[in-house]
Amino acid sequence: MTTLQQAHSATARRWDVEAIRAALRDTSRLRYTLYLYVASRVLFLVIAAVSMAVVHIFGSHTGLSGAHNWEGNPLAQSTLGSEMSNWDGKWYLLTTQTWYYHHVLAGSGQYTTLGFMPLYPMLMWVLAHVLGYFGAGLSIAMIGGGIATVLVGQLAEDWWGEQSARRAIAFWCFFPGTVVFSMVYSEGVTLALITGAIILLQRKRWLWAGVCAGFATAVAPTALAAVPMCAAAALVEIYRHGWRSREARRSLIAPILAPAGAIGFGIFLWNWTGSPLADYRAQHLEWSESTTPLAVPRVAIQFIHQMFISGVGSHGPGGIDLNDVLALIGTAFLLWGFKLLWDHRSRVPLSAWVWTICVSVLALTSAKTPPNPRLLIVSFPLVLVVGATLRGRAYNRAMRLALFATVVMTPITYVGLWLRP
């Protein structure tokens, strides 16, 4: 063997060793991520079971068991099932069972299934033949949440390194907003698709990034933020390599495909109801959703009013609306997360920034869904950056606060109508 051949052989062996070490690191991170995710799901299940026992023993007080008396819920007789299908969960179940109304009901409070996007109910319908409606909805939510957790862990490692990613994953898994991964909610599917799209954008897999984003826009209205997210990645690619580059032009596939899910749903609604905007109209007229730059100031004024005028709030003890309290805390967390993200801005790609900003603006301007923990996990870089960048005592304090909030808030979310997820 010549000297050159020996050198090539040694290089190949070194590359093999490095590849094996990289694979082992990936396997280790995957095991660590899944271990924490399963542990967090067990915690939420225990909280649900304890809540069920408390309601059973002490009965209903101040409307706490209101979730169990919803007449349209086939699981009303199952306390555990009704806890995990509380709030929007029962509407996803109803959408899966009865599909969409043929018209929008004119008037606030006259709710219909038209306010919900179709992909999650469609997946539920497929699995319902084997698992039943509730089993299908919860399984999809938990599997989607697990996939999303693995992918956010990958993003955290790409952005901040392995050790920081481990802290970020732990903080993420026990963050109170991840309760929706243990409920009949669509956020698990949405985040799995969006995080997958961001990873594919980073790797310049434009077609598959657009496919993931396109499916996401058929799951939730907030996923429309994937369109400017993909457009930002395409613009960066074109700026770096020039318009004449064929590869740069191929990046436009992603933003072109991104709105496909929403467009497809609009075409369906046009045929089904006579209006491609029936979903938007249902959200606005029936669910009283609206957008205003004064959303958070109004919440602050409402909270002050509730503090000094007893009995004003209808969703909490002593006339204090717990959702308003949570909205103000969530707004403070959002601003803090942006500060941390800005401090480490060079590590986070523009596509993730655009997604985070768009979803945060939607949360800050929404009259009905302000920055609560569920919206914060959709703006997932704001949660990840806290776990990734805090160290030592600061990180331990943040973890204890997250666990405390989860243990306190989850039973109130599961039982009754005081605290929206």
Salt bridges, closest charged atoms under 4 A:
GLU157 OE1 - ARG29 NE 2.61
ASP158 OD2 - ARG203 NH2 3.63
GLU162 OE2 - ARG166 NH2 3.98
GLU187 OE2 - ARG374 NH1 2.97
GLU237 OE2 - LYS204 NZ 3.50
GLU237 OE2 - HIS241 NE2 3.47
GLU247 OE1 - ARG250 NH1 3.57
ASP343 OD2 - LYS339 NZ 2.84
